[in-house]
Amino acid sequence: MTAEVGRRLIDGALAFAAGRYGQAVAAILLVRGEAIQIGGSHAQRDIVNLTLIAAAERSHQWGLARALLAERVRARPTPRVKAEHRRTLGHIQQRLRR
């Protein structure tokens, strides 16, 4: 399990770093729910979700980005997360108007 999940996360991170955001989404989305099984802190696992959100935005997968942001707000309804959500939704709405 660790090798399969870890490999996909690494593939996703490498794709993101190379600017292949659609591939990053595809790799990370498949295993993000299983990332908890390979351990790490809450903050480290949160990086997986933040990377996925950023990759969804950068690959213009607006519906997915909105859904992931809404999920994040439900899971972590802190003022900071809510502010990030509003800012990112505003950015998405601007992109959709173009």
TIMI-2910 file (N, C-alpha, C, CB; in pm, 1 decimal, decimal comma, always signed):
<rs>
+----------+----------+----------+----------+----------+----------+----------+----------+----------+----------+----------+----------+------+
!      n_x !      n_y !      n_z !     ca_x !     ca_y !     ca_z !      c_x !      c_y !      c_z !     cb_x !     cb_y !     cb_z ! resn !
+----------+----------+----------+----------+----------+----------+----------+----------+----------+----------+----------+----------+------+
!    +82,5 !   -119,3 !     +0,0 !     +0,0 !     +0,0 !     +0,0 !    +86,8 !   +125,5 !     +0,0 !    -93,8 !     -0,1 !   +120,6 !  Met !
!   +186,5 !   +128,4 !    +87,3 !   +271,5 !   +246,5 !    +97,2 !   +341,8 !   +275,5 !    -35,2 !   +374,6 !   +228,3 !   +208,6 !  Thr !
!   +391,3 !   +173,2 !    -98,9 !   +461,5 !   +194,0 !   -225,9 !   +367,5 !   +246,7 !   -333,3 !   +526,0 !    +63,8 !   -272,9 !  Ala !
!   +247,4 !   +191,9 !   -340,8 !   +152,8 !   +235,6 !   -443,5 !   +106,7 !   +379,5 !   -418,8 !    +31,5 !   +141,4 !   -447,7 !  Glu !
!    +66,8 !   +409,4 !   -295,7 !    +20,1 !   +543,8 !   -262,0 !   +135,1 !   +643,2 !   -271,9 !    -41,3 !   +546,5 !   -120,4 !  Val !
!   +247,3 !   +607,9 !   -212,3 !   +363,2 !   +696,6 !   -214,7 !   +410,0 !   +726,6 !   -355,6 !   +476,0 !   +636,1 !   -136,0 !  Gly !
!   +409,9 !   +626,2 !   -439,6 !   +454,6 !   +644,2 !   -578,3 !   +364,7 !   +742,3 !   -652,2 !   +456,9 !   +509,5 !   -652,2 !  Arg !
!   +234,1 !   +727,3 !   -635,0 !   +140,8 !   +818,3 !   -703,2 !   +155,4 !   +961,9 !   -651,0 !     -4,8 !   +769,8 !   -684,6 !  Arg !
!   +176,7 !   +975,6 !   -520,1 !   +196,1 !  +1109,3 !   -463,6 !   +324,0 !  +1172,8 !   -518,1 !   +201,4 !  +1102,5 !   -309,7 !  Leu !
!   +428,6 !  +1092,7 !   -526,8 !   +554,4 !  +1143,3 !   -582,9 !   +536,2 !  +1179,1 !   -730,0 !   +667,5 !  +1038,9 !   -567,0 !  Ile !
!   +469,2 !  +1092,4 !   -804,7 !   +443,2 !  +1122,3 !   -945,7 !   +364,5 !  +1252,5 !   -958,8 !   +366,3 !  +1006,3 !  -1012,8 !  Asp !
!   +266,3 !  +1270,3 !   -871,1 !   +186,0 !  +1392,8 !   -873,3 !   +269,5 !  +1515,4 !   -840,8 !    +70,4 !  +1381,9 !   -775,0 !  Gly !
!   +354,4 !  +1504,5 !   -740,4 !   +440,5 !  +1617,0 !   -701,8 !   +538,0 !  +1652,0 !   -813,7 !   +518,0 !  +1583,8 !   -573,0 !  Ala !
!   +595,2 !  +1550,8 !   -877,2 !   +688,4 !  +1575,1 !   -987,6 !   +617,5 !  +1638,4 !  -1107,2 !   +755,9 !  +1444,1 !  -1030,0 !  Leu !
!   +496,6 !  +1591,0 !  -1136,5 !   +419,5 !  +1649,0 !  -1246,5 !   +386,8 !  +1795,4 !  -1215,9 !   +289,2 !  +1568,1 !  -1270,7 !  Ala !
!   +348,3 !  +1822,7 !  -1091,5 !   +317,4 !  +1960,0 !  -1051,7 !   +440,6 !  +2048,8 !  -1069,4 !   +268,1 !  +1964,5 !   -904,9 !  Phe !
!   +554,0 !  +2001,4 !  -1022,0 !   +678,0 !  +2079,6 !  -1031,8 !   +716,8 !  +2106,8 !  -1176,8 !   +792,0 !  +2006,7 !   -961,0 !  Ala !
!   +681,6 !  +2014,7 !  -1265,3 !   +714,4 !  +2029,9 !  -1407,0 !   +607,8 !  +2109,1 !  -1483,4 !   +732,2 !  +1893,1 !  -1470,7 !  Ala !
!   +503,3 !  +2152,0 !  -1412,8 !   +398,5 !  +2229,1 !  -1478,3 !   +296,4 !  +2145,2 !  -1551,0 !   +459,0 !  +2323,7 !  -1573,4 !  Gly !
!   +296,7 !  +2015,9 !  -1526,7 !   +198,2 !  +1925,5 !  -1587,3 !    +84,2 !  +1905,3 !  -1486,6 !   +263,9 !  +1787,1 !  -1627,7 !  Arg !
!     +2,1 !  +2008,7 !  -1473,4 !    -96,0 !  +2013,2 !  -1365,9 !   -209,1 !  +1911,2 !  -1382,1 !   -154,0 !  +2150,8 !  -1357,4 !  Tyr !
!   -249,6 !  +1885,0 !  -1503,7 !   -352,4 !  +1783,2 !  -1527,0 !   -304,8 !  +1645,7 !  -1482,8 !   -391,8 !  +1779,8 !  -1674,8 !  Gly !
!   -178,9 !  +1614,5 !  -1512,4 !   -122,2 !  +1486,1 !  -1468,6 !   -109,5 !  +1481,6 !  -1317,3 !    +15,2 !  +1462,4 !  -1533,5 !  Gln !
!    -77,5 !  +1595,3 !  -1256,6 !    -68,4 !  +1600,6 !  -1110,5 !   -203,5 !  +1570,3 !  -1048,6 !    -17,7 !  +1738,2 !  -1063,4 !  Ala !
!   -308,1 !  +1630,2 !  -1103,7 !   -443,2 !  +1604,2 !  -1053,5 !   -475,2 !  +1456,2 !  -1065,0 !   -547,6 !  +1687,8 !  -1130,4 !  Val !
!   -450,1 !  +1399,2 !  -1181,6 !   -483,0 !  +1258,7 !  -1204,9 !   -412,0 !  +1166,5 !  -1106,1 !   -446,8 !  +1219,4 !  -1347,4 !  Ala !
!   -284,9 !  +1193,2 !  -1080,3 !   -207,8 !  +1106,9 !   -990,0 !   -252,0 !  +1122,9 !   -845,4 !    -59,0 !  +1137,4 !  -1001,9 !  Ala !
!   -267,3 !  +1245,4 !   -800,3 !   -297,1 !  +1270,5 !   -659,2 !   -441,8 !  +1236,1 !   -625,6 !   -269,0 !  +1416,6 !   -624,3 !  Ile !
!   -532,6 !  +1267,3 !   -715,5 !   -674,7 !  +1244,5 !   -689,2 !   -704,7 !  +1097,8 !   -660,4 !   -757,8 !  +1291,5 !   -807,3 !  Leu !
!   -631,5 !  +1009,4 !   -726,2 !   -654,9 !   +866,1 !   -707,1 !   -621,3 !   +817,2 !   -566,1 !   -574,1 !   +788,2 !   -807,2 !  Leu !
!   -527,1 !   +883,8 !   -499,3 !   -478,1 !   +829,7 !   -371,5 !   -489,4 !   +926,3 !   -253,8 !   -335,1 !   +788,7 !   -386,6 !  Val !
!   -544,1 !  +1043,5 !   -273,5 !   -543,2 !  +1140,7 !   -164,1 !   -614,8 !  +1090,4 !    -40,3 !   -606,2 !  +1269,3 !   -209,1 !  Arg !
!   -720,3 !  +1013,1 !    -57,4 !   -792,3 !   +957,7 !    +56,9 !   -714,1 !   +850,3 !   +130,1 !   -923,4 !   +901,6 !    +12,0 !  Gly !
!   -617,7 !   +792,5 !    +62,8 !   -536,8 !   +685,9 !   +121,9 !   -403,5 !   +737,3 !   +176,5 !   -511,2 !   +577,5 !    +18,9 !  Glu !
!   -376,4 !   +863,8 !   +158,5 !   -248,2 !   +919,8 !   +202,4 !   -228,7 !   +905,0 !   +352,3 !   -238,6 !  +1066,7 !   +163,7 !  Ala !
!   -336,1 !   +903,1 !   +427,0 !   -326,4 !   +888,5 !   +572,6 !   -260,3 !   +755,3 !   +610,4 !   -466,5 !   +898,3 !   +636,7 !  Ile !
!   -272,7 !   +656,3 !   +524,6 !   -218,8 !   +523,9 !   +554,0 !    -66,1 !   +519,8 !   +551,1 !   -273,6 !   +423,7 !   +455,9 !  Gln !
!     -4,4 !   +617,7 !   +487,6 !   +142,1 !   +615,3 !   +484,3 !   +202,3 !   +702,5 !   +593,2 !   +192,6 !   +661,0 !   +348,2 !  Ile !
!   +116,5 !   +759,2 !   +677,5 !   +164,8 !   +834,6 !   +792,8 !   +186,5 !   +980,6 !   +763,1 !   +291,8 !   +775,6 !   +842,6 !  Gly !
!   +263,1 !  +1043,1 !   +850,2 !   +288,0 !  +1185,9 !   +837,6 !   +194,7 !  +1265,8 !   +926,6 !   +272,6 !  +1229,8 !   +693,1 !  Gly !
!   +230,6 !  +1388,8 !   +947,4 !   +150,0 !  +1476,4 !  +1031,9 !    +28,4 !  +1526,1 !   +954,9 !   +233,7 !  +1595,4 !  +1082,8 !  Ser !
!    -61,7 !  +1590,9 !  +1026,5 !   -178,0 !  +1651,9 !   +960,9 !   -130,4 !  +1756,0 !   +859,7 !   -273,6 !  +1717,0 !  +1065,9 !  His !
!    -30,2 !  +1833,7 !   +897,8 !    +21,4 !  +1937,1 !   +807,7 !    +80,9 !  +1875,4 !   +681,1 !   +127,3 !  +2022,3 !   +879,4 !  Ala !
!   +153,1 !  +1766,0 !   +695,4 !   +211,9 !  +1701,0 !   +578,5 !   +103,1 !  +1645,8 !   +486,8 !   +306,9 !  +1588,4 !   +621,8 !  Gln !
!     +0,9 !  +1586,4 !   +546,6 !   -109,1 !  +1534,9 !   +464,3 !   -188,9 !  +1648,8 !   +401,8 !   -201,9 !  +1445,9 !   +548,4 !  Arg !
!   -194,3 !  +1762,3 !   +470,6 !   -264,8 !  +1877,6 !   +416,9 !   -196,6 !  +1929,3 !   +290,4 !   -272,8 !  +1988,5 !   +521,8 !  Asp !
!    -66,9 !  +1913,4 !   +282,9 !     +6,0 !  +1954,8 !   +163,1 !    -45,0 !  +1879,7 !    +40,5 !   +157,0 !  +1931,1 !   +181,0 !  Ile !
!    -82,9 !  +1754,6 !    +58,4 !   -138,1 !  +1676,4 !    -52,2 !   -263,2 !  +1746,1 !   -105,0 !   -170,7 !  +1530,6 !     -7,0 !  Val !
!   -353,5 !  +1784,2 !    -14,8 !   -477,6 !  +1849,5 !    -56,9 !   -451,7 !  +1987,8 !   -116,3 !   -573,4 !  +1861,0 !    +61,1 !  Asn !
!   -360,7 !  +2062,8 !    -57,6 !   -329,6 !  +2195,7 !   -110,6 !   -268,6 !  +2186,1 !   -250,3 !   -233,9 !  +2269,8 !    -16,3 !  Leu !
!   -182,5 !  +2087,5 !   -270,7 !   -122,2 !  +2067,2 !   -402,4 !   -229,0 !  +2029,0 !   -503,9 !    -13,0 !  +1958,7 !   -396,3 !  Thr !
!   -320,9 !  +1943,2 !   -462,8 !   -428,7 !  +1901,8 !   -551,9 !   -516,1 !  +2020,6 !   -590,1 !   -513,6 !  +1792,5 !   -486,2 !  Leu !
!   -549,4 !  +2105,5 !   -493,5 !   -630,6 !  +2224,4 !   -522,4 !   -557,2 !  +2315,5 !   -621,2 !   -663,3 !  +2301,8 !   -391,4 !  Ile !
!   -430,1 !  +2340,2 !   -594,9 !   -351,7 !  +2427,2 !   -683,6 !   -342,0 !  +2366,8 !   -823,8 !   -210,1 !  +2450,3 !   -625,7 !  Ala !
!   -321,8 !  +2236,8 !   -832,5 !   -311,9 !  +2171,0 !   -963,2 !   -445,6 !  +2178,1 !  -1037,1 !   -267,7 !  +2023,7 !   -946,6 !  Ala !
!   -555,0 !  +2160,2 !   -965,0 !   -688,0 !  +2170,5 !  -1027,9 !   -709,7 !  +2310,6 !  -1083,6 !   -799,9 !  +2135,8 !   -926,2 !  Ala !
!   -672,5 !  +2411,6 !  -1006,7 !   -684,6 !  +2550,2 !  -1054,4 !   -599,0 !  +2572,4 !  -1178,6 !   -643,4 !  +2649,3 !   -943,6 !  Glu !
!   -472,9 !  +2534,4 !  -1169,5 !   -378,7 !  +2563,0 !  -1278,7 !   -407,9 !  +2484,9 !  -1405,1 !   -238,5 !  +2533,5 !  -1234,3 !  Arg !
!   -481,3 !  +2374,1 !  -1390,8 !   -520,4 !  +2297,5 !  -1509,6 !   -662,1 !  +2333,2 !  -1553,6 !   -510,3 !  +2146,6 !  -1481,9 !  Ser !
!   -716,0 !  +2439,7 !  -1494,8 !   -848,3 !  +2493,8 !  -1529,9 !   -961,6 !  +2395,4 !  -1504,0 !   -850,2 !  +2534,6 !  -1675,3 !  His !
!   -944,3 !  +2311,0 !  -1405,1 !  -1050,2 !  +2219,5 !  -1363,3 !  -1127,8 !  +2288,0 !  -1251,0 !   -991,8 !  +2080,1 !  -1316,5 !  Gln !
!  -1204,3 !  +2391,5 !  -1290,5 !  -1267,1 !  +2481,4 !  -1194,5 !  -1367,7 !  +2411,0 !  -1104,1 !  -1335,1 !  +2593,7 !  -1267,4 !  Trp !
!  -1446,6 !  +2322,0 !  -1158,7 !  -1545,2 !  +2250,3 !  -1076,9 !  -1478,3 !  +2168,3 !   -967,6 !  -1630,7 !  +2159,3 !  -1164,7 !  Gly !
!  -1371,7 !  +2100,2 !  -1003,9 !  -1297,2 !  +2021,6 !   -906,0 !  -1233,9 !  +2112,4 !   -801,8 !  -1189,4 !  +1936,9 !   -975,2 !  Leu !
!  -1174,5 !  +2221,6 !   -846,2 !  -1111,9 !  +2315,4 !   -751,8 !  -1214,0 !  +2367,6 !   -652,6 !  -1046,7 !  +2432,7 !   -826,6 !  Ala !
!  -1331,6 !  +2406,4 !   -700,9 !  -1437,0 !  +2455,5 !   -610,6 !  -1480,6 !  +2348,1 !   -512,2 !  -1557,8 !  +2504,1 !   -690,9 !  Arg !
!  -1498,2 !  +2226,4 !   -560,4 !  -1541,0 !  +2116,8 !   -472,7 !  -1436,0 !  +2087,9 !   -365,7 !  -1568,5 !  +1989,7 !   -555,2 !  Ala !
!  -1310,4 !  +2086,9 !   -405,1 !  -1202,8 !  +2061,4 !   -308,7 !  -1193,4 !  +2173,4 !   -205,4 !  -1068,4 !  +2045,7 !   -381,4 !  Leu !
!  -1211,2 !  +2297,3 !   -251,1 !  -1208,3 !  +2410,6 !   -158,0 !  -1324,0 !  +2403,3 !    -58,1 !  -1214,1 !  +2543,5 !   -235,6 !  Leu !
!  -1442,1 !  +2370,1 !   -107,1 !  -1558,1 !  +2358,3 !    -18,0 !  -1535,9 !  +2246,8 !    +84,4 !  -1686,8 !  +2331,2 !    -99,6 !  Ala !
!  -1478,9 !  +2137,3 !    +39,8 !  -1447,2 !  +2026,4 !   +129,7 !  -1347,6 !  +2071,0 !   +236,4 !  -1390,8 !  +1906,9 !    +50,5 !  Glu !
!  -1249,6 !  +2148,2 !   +194,2 !  -1146,9 !  +2196,9 !   +287,8 !  -1207,7 !  +2288,8 !   +393,2 !  -1035,3 !  +2271,1 !   +211,8 !  Arg !
!  -1298,2 !  +2375,0 !   +352,1 !  -1363,3 !  +2465,0 !   +447,9 !  -1446,4 !  +2385,1 !   +547,9 !  -1452,4 !  +2568,0 !   +374,4 !  Val !
!  -1514,8 !  +2282,7 !   +500,2 !  -1593,9 !  +2198,9 !   +592,8 !  -1504,0 !  +2126,8 !   +692,6 !  -1677,6 !  +2095,8 !   +514,4 !  Arg !
!  -1389,2 !  +2080,9 !   +647,2 !  -1298,2 !  +2005,9 !   +734,0 !  -1220,8 !  +2097,1 !   +828,9 !  -1200,6 !  +1925,2 !   +649,7 !  Ala !
!  -1190,4 !  +2218,5 !   +784,7 !  -1108,3 !  +2312,0 !   +863,5 !  -1169,2 !  +2451,8 !   +854,9 !   -959,8 !  +2313,3 !   +812,9 !  Arg !
!  -1278,7 !  +2475,3 !   +925,0 !  -1347,6 !  +2604,9 !   +912,3 !  -1281,2 !  +2718,4 !   +990,7 !  -1490,4 !  +2590,7 !   +958,3 !  Pro !
!  -1151,3 !  +2732,6 !   +974,7 !  -1079,5 !  +2839,6 !  +1043,2 !  -1090,6 !  +2968,3 !   +962,1 !   -930,8 !  +2801,2 !  +1065,2 !  Thr !
!  -1071,5 !  +3082,9 !  +1025,8 !  -1076,1 !  +3209,1 !   +950,7 !   -977,8 !  +3212,0 !   +833,1 !  -1046,8 !  +3325,5 !  +1044,0 !  Pro !
!   -859,5 !  +3157,4 !   +852,5 !   -759,4 !  +3156,5 !   +745,5 !   -805,9 !  +3072,9 !   +626,4 !   -625,9 !  +3102,8 !   +798,0 !  Arg !
!   -858,5 !  +2953,3 !   +652,7 !   -905,1 !  +2866,4 !   +544,1 !  -1023,4 !  +2930,7 !   +472,5 !   -944,6 !  +2726,7 !   +598,5 !  Val !
!  -1113,7 !  +2992,8 !   +548,5 !  -1228,1 !  +3060,7 !   +486,9 !  -1181,6 !  +3176,0 !   +398,5 !  -1324,6 !  +3112,5 !   +594,9 !  Lys !
!  -1081,5 !  +3250,4 !   +444,2 !  -1027,6 !  +3361,0 !   +364,3 !   -962,7 !  +3308,4 !   +236,5 !   -925,2 !  +3442,4 !   +446,4 !  Ala !
!   -887,2 !  +3198,3 !   +246,1 !   -826,9 !  +3136,8 !   +127,6 !   -935,3 !  +3093,4 !    +29,8 !   -739,0 !  +3016,1 !   +167,3 !  Glu !
!  -1041,9 !  +3037,6 !    +84,5 !  -1153,3 !  +2990,5 !     +3,2 !  -1215,6 !  +3107,3 !    -73,7 !  -1259,4 !  +2921,0 !    +91,5 !  His !
!  -1244,0 !  +3216,1 !     -4,8 !  -1303,0 !  +3333,5 !    -70,9 !  -1209,7 !  +3389,8 !   -177,7 !  -1335,6 !  +3442,5 !    +32,6 !  Arg !
!  -1081,9 !  +3400,2 !   -145,2 !   -983,8 !  +3454,5 !   -239,3 !   -974,8 !  +3366,8 !   -364,1 !   -845,4 !  +3466,4 !   -172,2 !  Arg !
!   -966,4 !  +3237,9 !   -343,3 !   -952,2 !  +3146,3 !   -456,4 !  -1079,5 !  +3140,6 !   -539,0 !   -915,7 !  +3006,5 !   -407,6 !  Thr !
!  -1194,4 !  +3143,0 !   -473,5 !  -1319,3 !  +3144,1 !   -549,7 !  -1330,8 !  +3270,3 !   -634,2 !  -1439,5 !  +3132,8 !   -455,4 !  Leu !
!  -1287,3 !  +3382,3 !   -579,3 !  -1286,4 !  +3506,2 !   -656,8 !  -1196,0 !  +3494,0 !   -778,2 !  -1241,5 !  +3623,3 !   -569,8 !  Gly !
!  -1081,3 !  +3432,4 !   -759,2 !   -987,5 !  +3410,9 !   -869,9 !  -1051,0 !  +3321,3 !   -976,3 !   -855,3 !  +3348,0 !   -818,3 !  His !
!  -1116,6 !  +3215,3 !   -932,7 !  -1181,8 !  +3123,1 !  -1026,7 !  -1291,1 !  +3195,9 !  -1104,0 !  -1241,2 !  +3000,7 !   -951,8 !  Ile !
!  -1370,6 !  +3275,1 !  -1035,6 !  -1478,3 !  +3348,0 !  -1102,7 !  -1423,3 !  +3444,9 !  -1206,2 !  -1563,2 !  +3423,4 !  -1000,6 !  Gln !
!  -1312,2 !  +3509,8 !  -1175,2 !  -1248,5 !  +3599,7 !  -1273,0 !  -1203,5 !  +3523,6 !  -1395,5 !  -1128,9 !  +3672,0 !  -1210,5 !  Gln !
!  -1144,9 !  +3407,1 !  -1375,3 !  -1096,7 !  +3326,0 !  -1488,8 !  -1213,0 !  +3279,4 !  -1575,0 !  -1016,4 !  +3204,1 !  -1438,6 !  Arg !
!  -1326,1 !  +3246,1 !  -1510,7 !  -1441,5 !  +3198,2 !  -1586,2 !  -1503,1 !  +3309,3 !  -1672,2 !  -1546,6 !  +3141,5 !  -1490,8 !  Leu !
!  -1489,4 !  +3433,5 !  -1628,7 !  -1545,6 !  +3547,3 !  -1703,7 !  -1464,8 !  +3577,5 !  -1829,6 !  -1550,9 !  +3672,1 !  -1614,8 !  Arg !
!  -1342,1 !  +3534,0 !  -1835,6 !  -1255,3 !  +3564,2 !  -1951,6 !  -1289,0 !  +3484,1 !  -2072,1 !  -1112,3 !  +3540,8 !  -1917,6 !  Arg !
+----------+----------+----------+----------+----------+----------+----------+----------+----------+----------+----------+----------+------+
</rs>
